[in-house]
Amino acid sequence: MYYPNVNYAMFNLGTGELLLIFLVILLLFGAKRLPELARGLGKGINEFKDAVETGKQEIMDAKDGVDLEGDSKKEKE
């Protein structure tokens, strides 16, 4: 069945909703801890990105190593 007026956006948040979320976080953690939490979140995101890049590089290096081994076996035959 087709519903033409249904919006399936996951994070379709407006300004009011974002402001409400920010106020709830402010009430839960307090103004003094917010910069500390943001700093920790930023460090965590950077470490995750670095880990993903390192993983990609290791996969590419392993792939290149397998390709080189295959080429050297073909040359010996």
C-alpha positions, 0 to 999 in steps of 0.5 A, a space after each residue: 500500500 502506498 502512503 504519499 504523505 508519509 515521510 521516512 526521514 530518521 533525523 528530520 529534526 527542526 530547530 525547536 526539537 534541537 533546542 529541547 534536546 540541548 536543554 535536556 542535556 544541559 539539565 542532565 550534565 550541567 554547564 560545567 561538564 558540557 565542554 568536557 563531554 564535547 571534548 571527549 566526544 571529539 577525541 573519540 570520533 577522531 580516534 575512530 576515524 584514525 582506526 578506520 583509515 588504518 584498517 583500510 590501509 592494512 587491507 589495501 597493503 594485504 591486497 597489494 601483497 597478494 597481487 604481487 605474489 600472484 604475479 610472481 607465480 605467473 612469471 615463474 611458470 
